[in-house]
């Protein structure tokens, strides 16, 4: 009797094990080809538009070098721990941003919130990418159209109270309306640029990490090349040393402003 009971348990355990192995093989997740792919993916997700234009702007706005103090505090207290939490849980459980929180169902809301944030950021960043493509195509001319006030949409204010580049941005690219009650017209050039941006995104992720991992070799290194190019160009301009000195001279009184912590 004991023998049959034991053999029955062994059979059940064997069946359960086979089912688990079958399910695991059916839902095997893709893996990074090399460690370099994973490293570049982490760098690519960390370095974006914010590092190129947002961070220097905030640093200038909130006291120059003094802004780096609360910035590094936030990175050490929140940024790095959250990064390691996300990466370690994902590697341990081999699940996505939502499924990883099955380890503790009470925290499933974190997975849902992260998906919502990524969805919103995708829409927001692709609009910026559409603007970038619009400027890229407009630059394929003998002279840059925003270098003077000769473009068709320029108003009488151009060159007097408004710079040509600002006028080109508001009038030629965005076609800003008079207010919220005037929705304006559809900008088909921006629509096509936005469509192209989404096509590029689809092409990069259509095969999962097998395709996105290779794309990261370009997207993760390009921002650094761009920043180095801008730095070299900026240092060649008149008054560059004064600008660097102003940038690095801390305004300590601005550290205590609560707006510093609210700006992300």
BAFI-3210 file (N, C-alpha, C; in Angstrom, 3 decimals, decimal comma, padded with zeros to 6 digits):
// residues 264
n [1|2|3|4|5|6|7|8|9|10|11|12|13|14|15|16|17|18|19|20|21|22|23|24|25|26|27|28|29|30|31|32|33|34|35|36|37|38|39|40|41|42|43|44|45|46|47|48|49|50|51|52|53|54|55|56|57|58|59|60|61|62|63|64|65|66|67|68|69|70|71|72|73|74|75|76|77|78|79|80|81|82|83|84|85|86|87|88|89|90|91|92|93|94|95|96|97|98|99|100|101|102|103|104|105|106|107|108|109|110|111|112|113|114|115|116|117|118|119|120|121|122|123|124|125|126|127|128|129|130|131|132|133|134|135|136|137|138|139|140|141|142|143|144|145|146|147|148|149|150|151|152|153|154|155|156|157|158|159|160|161|162|163|164|165|166|167|168|169|170|171|172|173|174|175|176|177|178|179|180|181|182|183|184|185|186|187|188|189|190|191|192|193|194|195|196|197|198|199|200|201|202|203|204|205|206|207|208|209|210|211|212|213|214|215|216|217|218|219|220|221|222|223|224|225|226|227|228|229|230|231|232|233|234|235|236|237|238|239|240|241|242|243|244|245|246|247|248|249|250|251|252|253|254|255|256|257|258|259|260|261|262|263|264]
n.u [000,839|001,917|003,954|002,636|001,416|003,599|004,730|002,690|002,805|005,318|004,811|002,954|004,553|006,421|004,831|003,985|006,464|007,185|005,175|005,764|008,307|007,614|005,940|007,815|009,572|007,918|007,440|009,874|012,028|013,681|017,245|020,024|022,501|025,222|027,150|027,866|025,835|023,732|024,826|025,108|022,430|021,418|022,846|021,849|019,122|019,430|020,688|019,461|017,341|017,168|019,723|021,104|019,895|018,152|019,370|021,708|020,275|018,732|020,810|021,997|019,857|019,418|021,564|024,111|027,114|026,289|023,914|024,610|024,997|022,416|021,590|023,383|022,910|020,244|020,611|022,244|020,649|018,118|018,130|020,257|019,749|017,072|017,534|019,204|017,429|015,388|016,802|017,980|015,747|014,459|016,363|016,563|013,960|013,260|011,231|008,939|008,360|005,880|005,136|007,147|006,464|004,883|006,115|005,443|002,350|001,004|002,402|001,835|000,776|002,924|004,175|002,151|002,020|004,600|004,451|002,512|003,873|006,030|004,584|003,493|005,856|006,942|005,176|005,586|008,386|008,617|007,317|009,114|011,220|010,085|010,106|012,872|013,493|012,119|013,619|016,000|015,472|014,890|017,350|018,737|019,653|021,227|021,679|020,883|017,480|016,616|018,528|018,277|015,737|014,364|012,591|009,310|007,235|007,978|007,468|006,837|008,095|010,349|013,792|013,823|012,412|012,340|014,342|015,638|015,784|014,034|011,660|011,364|010,922|008,465|006,684|007,125|007,637|005,962|003,654|002,100|-001,036|-003,469|-004,470|-005,960|-008,518|-008,362|-007,690|-006,141|-004,556|-003,932|-000,599|000,892|003,493|004,735|003,185|003,925|006,624|006,359|005,136|007,227|009,044|007,797|007,865|010,604|011,070|009,559|010,986|013,306|012,618|011,222|012,063|012,475|014,876|016,893|017,083|016,931|019,110|021,305|020,885|021,429|024,153|024,556|022,684|023,334|025,898|025,954|024,840|026,989|029,013|027,767|027,562|030,277|031,017|029,426|030,537|033,208|032,714|031,424|033,471|035,099|033,925|033,563|034,123|033,849|035,263|034,428|031,774|031,994|033,131|031,041|029,162|030,230|030,551|029,168|025,867|024,989|022,715|020,532|020,233|018,577|016,109|012,917|012,071|014,128|014,165|011,736|011,881|012,408]
n.v [-001,202|001,211|001,313|001,566|004,013|005,682|005,337|006,409|009,086|009,694|009,431|011,502|013,708|013,481|013,924|016,548|017,822|017,387|018,803|021,383|021,724|021,559|023,804|025,755|025,488|026,186|028,854|030,191|032,871|035,318|035,747|037,925|038,294|038,766|039,914|042,498|043,533|043,672|045,491|047,806|048,197|048,931|051,320|052,722|053,056|054,691|056,987|059,657|062,037|063,801|063,989|065,374|067,903|068,595|068,217|070,025|072,450|072,464|072,441|074,925|076,551|076,089|076,937|076,230|074,558|073,926|072,585|070,002|068,745|068,111|066,550|064,327|063,244|062,376|060,485|058,601|057,855|057,145|056,605|054,674|052,437|051,736|051,080|048,781|047,129|046,738|045,550|043,266|041,795|041,274|039,676|037,535|036,379|036,191|037,609|040,101|043,693|043,789|041,103|040,414|041,211|039,283|037,946|039,148|039,740|041,992|044,163|044,486|046,711|048,399|047,342|047,778|050,578|051,225|050,322|052,080|054,517|054,099|053,851|056,446|057,955|056,933|057,959|060,703|061,051|060,239|062,248|064,352|063,212|063,278|066,044|066,377|064,903|066,466|068,857|067,745|066,976|069,503|070,662|069,831|071,654|074,325|076,425|076,923|077,143|078,487|080,304|082,914|085,448|084,736|082,716|081,575|081,761|083,708|086,463|090,010|090,491|089,010|088,943|091,409|091,545|088,875|086,009|084,561|081,716|081,063|082,092|080,495|078,043|078,391|079,362|078,135|075,389|074,484|076,024|077,648|078,262|080,887|080,473|078,266|077,905|077,923|075,411|075,061|073,722|070,459|069,476|068,203|067,582|067,164|065,045|063,010|062,820|061,930|059,470|058,196|058,097|056,261|054,019|053,564|052,912|050,548|048,935|048,639|047,127|044,918|042,260|041,700|041,486|040,588|042,167|044,787|044,767|044,896|047,341|049,010|049,374|051,560|053,538|053,798|054,764|056,986|059,366|060,132|060,728|062,869|064,680|065,129|066,325|068,673|069,826|070,334|072,110|074,151|075,025|076,280|078,658|082,253|083,600|081,219|080,206|081,904|081,129|078,443|078,896|080,284|078,290|076,362|077,721|077,692|078,564|078,859|079,594|078,771|076,085|075,535|076,005|074,734|074,096|072,946|070,226|069,469|069,621|067,380]
n.w [000,000|000,883|-000,930|-003,411|-002,990|-002,820|-005,366|-006,876|-006,134|-007,158|-009,892|-010,274|-009,607|-011,642|-013,907|-013,397|-013,461|-016,143|-017,458|-016,587|-017,720|-020,400|-020,684|-020,098|-022,236|-024,318|-023,881|-024,007|-023,456|-025,487|-025,534|-024,807|-027,295|-026,767|-023,922|-024,363|-025,973|-024,115|-022,273|-023,872|-024,434|-021,926|-021,593|-023,785|-023,112|-020,956|-021,814|-023,505|-025,218|-023,114|-021,962|-023,873|-024,327|-022,181|-019,597|-019,588|-019,757|-017,363|-015,531|-015,987|-015,305|-012,595|-010,930|-011,968|-011,339|-008,769|-009,035|-009,554|-007,136|-005,731|-007,857|-008,080|-005,580|-005,804|-007,825|-006,500|-004,301|-005,311|-008,165|-008,935|-007,091|-007,898|-010,540|-010,355|-008,992|-010,891|-013,047|-011,842|-010,890|-013,316|-014,658|-012,893|-012,729|-015,366|-016,717|-018,068|-017,685|-016,464|-015,752|-013,978|-011,461|-010,407|-008,445|-006,109|-005,686|-004,635|-005,469|-008,139|-009,295|-009,695|-011,951|-013,862|-013,769|-014,688|-017,332|-018,330|-018,075|-019,847|-022,228|-022,498|-022,644|-025,009|-026,948|-026,529|-026,965|-029,620|-030,993|-030,639|-032,054|-034,587|-035,069|-035,177|-037,490|-039,323|-039,295|-040,165|-042,839|-043,845|-043,785|-045,973|-048,020|-049,946|-048,138|-044,686|-043,874|-041,567|-040,992|-041,729|-042,365|-044,681|-045,313|-046,384|-044,397|-042,619|-040,411|-039,794|-037,426|-037,386|-036,989|-035,740|-033,078|-032,719|-033,174|-036,255|-036,151|-034,049|-035,085|-037,361|-036,146|-034,718|-036,667|-039,224|-038,750|-036,527|-036,917|-035,110|-033,600|-032,843|-030,328|-027,819|-028,683|-031,386|-033,360|-035,554|-038,541|-039,980|-039,973|-042,512|-043,237|-040,775|-039,923|-041,711|-041,041|-038,421|-038,885|-040,233|-038,137|-036,389|-038,039|-038,167|-035,489|-035,301|-037,096|-035,679|-033,450|-034,273|-034,313|-031,690|-029,037|-030,613|-032,876|-031,816|-030,106|-031,828|-033,036|-030,957|-030,966|-032,525|-031,637|-028,943|-028,875|-030,538|-029,240|-027,540|-029,355|-030,595|-028,443|-027,910|-030,317|-030,233|-027,949|-028,729|-030,817|-029,413|-027,682|-029,466|-030,058|-029,659|-026,442|-025,103|-022,888|-020,852|-020,743|-019,889|-017,390|-016,138|-016,157|-014,444|-012,089|-008,984|-007,866|-004,862|-003,438|-004,899|-004,491|-002,365|-003,297|-003,846|-006,366|-007,729|-007,023|-008,023|-010,776|-013,389]
ca.u [000,000|002,820|004,712|001,782|001,193|004,831|004,868|001,683|003,346|006,412|004,205|002,385|005,672|007,019|003,912|004,066|007,761|007,149|004,315|006,507|009,362|006,969|005,520|009,001|010,128|006,993|007,479|011,254|012,276|014,941|018,359|020,994|023,541|026,462|027,048|028,011|024,493|022,980|025,424|024,742|020,996|021,266|023,342|020,931|017,908|019,771|021,107|018,448|017,249|017,357|021,140|021,628|019,408|017,436|020,275|022,428|019,323|018,421|022,028|022,129|018,721|019,411|022,784|025,354|027,725|025,554|022,834|025,136|024,920|021,153|021,474|024,099|022,222|019,081|021,120|022,742|019,597|016,971|018,402|021,038|019,021|015,944|018,083|019,632|016,234|014,707|017,642|018,178|014,491|014,215|017,269|016,289|012,672|013,096|009,910|008,911|008,128|004,632|005,142|008,146|005,881|004,175|006,831|004,692|001,179|000,564|003,143|001,535|000,508|004,179|004,350|001,176|002,439|005,785|003,994|001,832|004,912|006,748|003,667|003,421|007,162|007,097|004,438|006,239|009,700|008,492|006,977|010,396|011,954|009,475|010,667|014,271|013,474|011,680|014,791|017,000|015,111|014,970|018,759|019,311|019,594|022,518|021,805|019,865|016,363|016,418|019,685|017,826|014,279|013,912|011,625|007,989|006,358|008,538|006,623|007,565|008,864|011,572|014,998|013,730|012,156|012,412|015,445|015,174|015,609|012,798|010,551|011,214|010,365|007,058|005,839|007,289|007,556|004,778|002,481|001,327|-002,300|-003,625|-004,862|-006,523|-009,784|-008,031|-006,904|-005,254|-004,704|-003,003|000,696|001,149|004,927|005,016|002,514|004,782|007,837|005,973|004,946|008,565|009,637|007,217|008,371|011,974|010,961|009,106|012,081|014,340|012,184|010,333|012,560|012,821|016,229|017,837|017,266|017,204|020,458|022,268|020,656|022,021|025,538|024,517|021,922|023,956|027,165|025,748|024,724|028,291|029,688|027,102|027,950|031,678|031,020|028,890|031,488|034,330|032,223|031,161|034,733|035,729|033,210|034,049|033,562|033,578|035,834|033,519|030,584|032,344|033,313|029,707|028,481|030,795|030,498|027,897|025,014|024,563|021,383|019,485|020,090|017,488|014,841|012,213|011,865|015,227|013,780|010,520|012,243|012,949]
ca.v [000,000|002,342|001,353|002,105|005,431|006,373|005,341|007,351|010,434|009,862|009,646|012,854|014,657|013,394|014,591|017,986|018,294|017,401|019,917|022,618|021,829|021,843|025,207|026,596|025,464|026,877|030,290|030,602|034,253|035,556|036,173|038,782|037,524|038,943|040,843|043,855|043,948|044,047|046,707|048,919|048,426|049,710|052,671|053,362|053,472|055,720|058,198|060,032|063,465|064,563|064,238|066,278|069,279|068,857|068,325|071,311|073,534|072,452|072,803|076,379|077,199|075,869|077,241|075,723|073,412|073,589|071,661|068,640|068,152|067,366|065,578|063,103|062,673|061,637|059,314|057,616|057,404|056,570|056,127|053,430|051,310|051,316|050,438|047,422|046,359|046,364|044,639|041,996|041,043|040,808|038,569|036,399|035,748|036,100|038,131|041,483|044,711|043,489|039,754|040,250|041,497|038,106|037,515|039,711|040,292|043,279|045,195|044,433|048,073|048,994|046,900|048,490|051,980|051,326|050,185|053,330|055,538|053,814|054,165|057,903|058,432|056,569|058,947|062,008|061,060|060,122|063,578|065,071|062,607|063,802|067,389|066,204|064,496|067,637|069,725|067,030|067,105|070,917|071,073|069,392|072,795|075,031|077,198|076,557|078,091|079,263|081,171|084,298|085,612|084,648|081,633|082,149|081,980|084,726|087,629|091,274|090,480|088,233|089,743|092,556|091,077|087,411|085,504|083,735|080,311|080,957|082,338|079,304|076,994|078,635|079,658|077,203|073,996|074,221|076,807|077,878|078,980|082,050|080,064|076,928|077,855|077,756|074,174|075,101|072,696|069,333|069,688|066,922|067,281|066,579|063,737|062,060|062,620|061,098|058,122|057,654|057,809|055,005|052,941|053,297|052,208|049,183|048,195|048,365|046,183|043,903|040,924|041,659|041,910|040,198|043,331|045,989|044,664|045,352|048,773|049,732|049,721|052,903|054,487|053,998|055,482|058,238|060,544|060,559|061,385|064,157|065,557|065,513|067,274|069,943|070,397|070,882|073,288|075,207|075,557|077,070|079,923|083,368|083,636|079,859|080,042|082,597|080,292|077,293|079,401|080,569|076,997|075,622|078,518|077,341|079,542|078,025|079,952|078,097|074,689|075,424|076,233|073,451|073,841|072,091|068,831|069,183|069,481|066,042]
ca.w [000,000|000,959|-002,176|-004,470|-002,708|-003,164|-006,823|-007,400|-005,927|-008,117|-011,217|-010,276|-009,651|-012,977|-014,837|-013,121|-013,950|-017,610|-017,875|-016,334|-018,722|-021,688|-020,661|-020,138|-023,589|-025,214|-023,632|-023,793|-023,835|-026,187|-024,700|-025,476|-027,989|-026,006|-022,793|-024,900|-026,395|-022,914|-021,724|-024,746|-024,261|-020,688|-021,865|-024,721|-022,423|-019,966|-022,519|-024,492|-025,515|-021,882|-021,724|-024,889|-024,181|-020,934|-018,455|-019,582|-019,478|-015,930|-014,809|-016,111|-014,643|-011,151|-010,187|-012,536|-010,676|-007,547|-009,386|-009,576|-005,792|-005,601|-008,944|-007,704|-004,417|-006,326|-008,551|-005,539|-003,387|-006,022|-009,519|-008,982|-006,478|-008,727|-011,735|-010,006|-008,656|-012,131|-013,830|-011,139|-010,899|-014,676|-014,977|-012,013|-013,025|-016,822|-017,052|-018,488|-016,658|-015,750|-015,196|-012,935|-010,148|-009,884|-007,250|-004,979|-006,386|-004,113|-006,185|-009,575|-009,752|-010,159|-013,332|-014,697|-013,832|-015,550|-018,719|-018,690|-018,228|-021,096|-023,328|-022,630|-023,099|-026,421|-027,738|-026,337|-027,600|-031,071|-031,505|-030,723|-033,165|-035,812|-035,252|-035,592|-038,901|-040,097|-039,437|-040,962|-044,254|-044,222|-043,863|-047,248|-048,937|-049,963|-046,894|-043,708|-043,984|-040,344|-040,770|-041,913|-042,405|-046,068|-045,532|-046,697|-043,245|-041,736|-040,156|-039,666|-036,176|-037,589|-037,074|-034,834|-031,710|-032,718|-033,990|-037,383|-035,763|-033,268|-036,004|-038,198|-035,295|-034,376|-037,826|-040,338|-038,302|-035,710|-037,337|-033,889|-033,773|-031,971|-028,983|-027,687|-029,419|-032,803|-033,409|-036,698|-039,573|-039,861|-040,609|-043,158|-043,210|-039,466|-039,879|-042,431|-040,235|-037,281|-039,422|-040,477|-036,827|-035,895|-038,895|-037,714|-034,205|-035,584|-037,728|-034,673|-032,405|-034,847|-033,974|-030,276|-028,680|-031,668|-033,743|-031,021|-029,556|-032,831|-033,253|-029,832|-031,274|-033,102|-030,820|-027,629|-029,032|-031,268|-028,361|-027,041|-030,472|-030,778|-027,337|-028,113|-031,432|-029,745|-026,999|-029,489|-031,536|-028,435|-027,169|-030,520|-030,197|-028,845|-025,094|-024,620|-021,547|-019,929|-020,600|-019,049|-016,029|-015,600|-015,994|-013,321|-010,860|-008,327|-007,179|-003,741|-002,932|-005,670|-004,060|-001,390|-003,991|-004,027|-007,797|-008,186|-006,841|-008,779|-012,190|-013,642]
c.u [000,872|003,592|003,906|001,538|002,414|005,011|003,881|002,168|004,473|005,882|003,658|003,479|006,316|006,165|003,993|005,359|007,781|006,313|005,052|007,592|008,791|006,558|006,721|009,587|009,239|007,114|008,894|011,457|013,604|016,001|019,293|022,091|024,857|026,206|027,145|026,657|023,678|023,504|025,038|023,256|020,729|021,718|022,372|019,658|018,183|020,118|020,087|018,482|017,548|018,807|021,711|021,169|018,763|018,375|021,077|021,512|019,008|019,632|022,249|021,051|018,835|020,796|024,062|025,867|027,006|024,438|023,311|025,030|023,590|020,977|022,146|023,491|021,030|019,515|021,543|021,627|018,480|017,351|019,105|020,320|017,854|016,419|018,479|018,448|015,550|015,500|017,762|016,906|014,196|015,084|016,963|015,037|012,421|011,686|010,032|008,588|006,866|004,701|006,116|007,562|004,948|004,866|006,154|003,481|000,718|001,249|002,873|001,262|001,754|004,436|003,412|001,598|003,645|005,415|003,312|002,859|005,672|005,884|003,607|004,739|007,412|006,399|005,150|007,569|009,602|008,063|008,248|011,231|011,397|009,976|012,112|014,345|013,059|012,847|015,870|016,715|015,229|016,412|019,432|019,156|020,952|022,754|020,664|018,737|016,149|017,612|019,351|016,309|013,714|012,907|010,213|007,141|006,847|007,599|007,498|008,427|010,212|012,774|015,006|013,581|012,253|013,560|014,907|014,930|014,329|011,578|010,297|010,548|008,868|006,165|005,929|007,111|006,240|003,508|001,553|000,072|-002,378|-004,012|-005,491|-007,841|-009,572|-007,116|-005,960|-005,531|-003,691|-001,725|001,147|002,629|005,325|004,363|003,379|006,075|007,542|005,756|006,288|009,250|009,116|007,675|009,791|011,961|010,547|010,224|013,153|013,931|011,357|010,773|013,022|014,246|017,261|018,103|017,629|018,608|021,517|022,122|021,333|023,481|025,623|023,874|022,562|025,254|026,998|025,598|026,064|029,094|029,097|027,519|029,394|031,784|030,530|029,859|032,663|033,907|031,980|032,431|035,464|035,070|033,824|033,357|033,288|034,082|034,951|032,266|030,837|032,507|031,961|028,950|028,949|030,784|029,165|027,185|024,349|023,156|020,266|019,283|018,869|016,133|014,173|012,008|012,950|014,830|012,544|010,805|012,905|013,552]
c.v [001,251|002,492|001,996|003,599|006,238|006,455|006,306|008,790|010,716|010,143|011,065|013,913|014,672|014,115|016,099|018,571|018,391|018,557|021,230|022,830|022,160|023,300|026,130|026,646|026,202|028,387|030,756|032,026|034,352|036,033|037,052|037,923|037,572|039,885|042,292|044,392|044,429|045,350|047,929|049,231|049,254|051,151|053,421|053,845|054,586|057,048|058,504|061,519|064,311|064,894|065,256|067,707|069,566|069,078|069,627|072,493|073,620|072,860|074,314|077,098|077,155|075,964|076,645|074,486|072,994|072,586|070,212|067,960|067,434|066,313|064,259|062,450|061,833|060,382|058,218|057,024|056,667|055,916|054,787|052,264|050,812|050,610|048,989|046,545|045,853|045,327|043,274|041,157|040,480|039,626|037,329|035,645|035,564|036,487|039,582|042,421|044,443|042,134|039,568|040,457|040,394|037,548|038,030|040,431|041,656|044,442|045,178|045,820|048,777|048,613|047,618|049,943|052,160|051,196|051,457|054,434|055,345|054,166|055,671|058,460|058,097|057,587|060,292|062,080|060,959|061,430|064,413|064,530|063,074|065,215|067,309|065,824|065,655|068,596|069,059|067,180|068,557|071,388|070,634|070,480|073,494|075,880|076,807|077,583|078,933|080,171|082,641|084,309|085,511|083,532|082,220|082,505|083,081|085,925|088,878|091,314|089,794|089,158|090,938|092,097|089,562|086,972|084,650|082,277|080,114|081,151|081,122|078,178|077,188|078,767|078,607|075,748|073,722|074,880|077,040|078,690|080,133|081,683|078,692|076,786|077,668|076,546|074,142|073,983|071,579|069,650|068,359|066,573|066,658|065,210|062,679|061,784|061,739|059,651|057,449|057,285|056,488|053,815|052,559|052,516|050,758|048,343|047,806|047,268|045,024|042,480|040,832|042,098|041,480|041,361|044,573|045,959|045,148|046,847|049,595|050,102|051,132|053,886|054,749|054,788|056,833|059,451|061,047|061,252|062,765|065,143|066,026|066,542|068,642|070,618|071,049|072,147|074,446|075,834|076,405|078,432|080,995|083,359|082,272|079,663|080,730|081,771|079,087|077,728|079,692|079,273|076,262|076,403|078,284|078,544|078,807|078,342|079,219|076,639|074,516|075,706|074,883|073,109|072,933|070,624|068,458|068,997|068,142|066,016]
c.w [000,000|-000,344|-003,290|-004,273|-003,135|-004,677|-007,466|-007,260|-006,916|-009,517|-011,330|-010,371|-011,028|-014,009|-014,672|-013,665|-015,465|-018,133|-017,726|-017,388|-020,086|-021,775|-020,783|-021,536|-024,573|-025,077|-023,305|-024,305|-024,567|-025,201|-025,513|-026,092|-027,222|-024,838|-023,256|-025,350|-025,202|-022,321|-022,546|-024,647|-023,010|-020,894|-022,768|-024,067|-021,415|-020,621|-023,605|-024,774|-024,277|-021,613|-022,700|-024,644|-022,836|-019,750|-018,466|-019,259|-017,991|-015,100|-014,843|-015,314|-013,127|-010,516|-010,711|-011,820|-009,414|-007,818|-009,352|-008,210|-005,591|-006,684|-008,558|-006,471|-004,873|-007,077|-007,582|-004,688|-004,120|-007,345|-009,577|-008,303|-007,321|-009,990|-011,443|-009,621|-009,917|-012,915|-013,151|-011,114|-012,283|-015,045|-014,145|-012,438|-014,518|-017,246|-017,487|-017,338|-015,852|-015,044|-014,054|-011,547|-009,673|-008,639|-005,986|-005,562|-005,887|-004,835|-007,691|-010,148|-010,245|-011,612|-014,282|-014,873|-014,746|-017,021|-019,199|-018,938|-019,537|-022,305|-023,573|-023,159|-024,562|-027,319|-027,709|-027,091|-029,116|-031,711|-031,645|-031,878|-034,504|-036,096|-035,743|-037,068|-039,796|-040,329|-040,290|-042,447|-044,727|-044,381|-045,155|-048,311|-048,925|-048,717|-045,963|-043,723|-042,738|-040,029|-040,987|-042,034|-043,813|-046,316|-045,628|-045,482|-042,317|-041,618|-040,030|-038,404|-036,343|-037,775|-036,152|-033,385|-031,582|-033,626|-035,137|-037,001|-034,956|-034,155|-036,898|-037,415|-035,072|-035,604|-038,929|-039,919|-037,586|-036,232|-036,142|-034,181|-032,776|-030,546|-028,995|-028,442|-030,919|-032,939|-034,606|-037,694|-039,333|-040,631|-041,210|-043,195|-041,876|-039,318|-040,556|-041,664|-039,026|-037,713|-039,674|-039,161|-036,272|-036,727|-038,477|-036,406|-034,426|-036,178|-036,709|-033,700|-032,950|-034,499|-032,527|-030,028|-029,709|-032,612|-032,936|-030,428|-030,530|-033,094|-032,164|-030,083|-031,863|-032,134|-029,456|-027,715|-029,716|-030,349|-027,843|-028,136|-030,718|-029,693|-027,482|-029,232|-030,988|-028,775|-027,727|-030,218|-030,572|-027,899|-028,203|-030,700|-029,307|-027,484|-024,507|-023,194|-020,508|-019,690|-019,713|-017,600|-015,376|-015,309|-014,743|-012,013|-010,168|-007,725|-006,025|-003,268|-003,663|-005,251|-003,170|-002,012|-004,269|-005,495|-008,357|-008,114|-007,656|-010,257|-012,404|-015,028]
res [x|x|x|x|x|x|x|x|x|x|x|x|x|x|x|x|x|x|x|x|x|x|x|x|x|x|x|x|x|x|x|x|x|x|x|x|x|x|x|x|x|x|x|x|x|x|x|x|x|x|x|x|x|x|x|x|x|x|x|x|x|x|x|x|x|x|x|x|x|x|x|x|x|x|x|x|x|x|x|x|x|x|x|x|x|x|x|x|x|x|x|x|x|x|x|x|x|x|x|x|x|x|x|x|x|x|x|x|x|x|x|x|x|x|x|x|x|x|x|x|x|x|x|x|x|x|x|x|x|x|x|x|x|x|x|x|x|x|x|x|x|x|x|x|x|x|x|x|x|x|x|x|x|x|x|x|x|x|x|x|x|x|x|x|x|x|x|x|x|x|x|x|x|x|x|x|x|x|x|x|x|x|x|x|x|x|x|x|x|x|x|x|x|x|x|x|x|x|x|x|x|x|x|x|x|x|x|x|x|x|x|x|x|x|x|x|x|x|x|x|x|x|x|x|x|x|x|x|x|x|x|x|x|x|x|x|x|x|x|x|x|x|x|x|x|x|x|x|x|x|x|x|x|x|x|x|x|x|x|x|x|x|x|x]
***
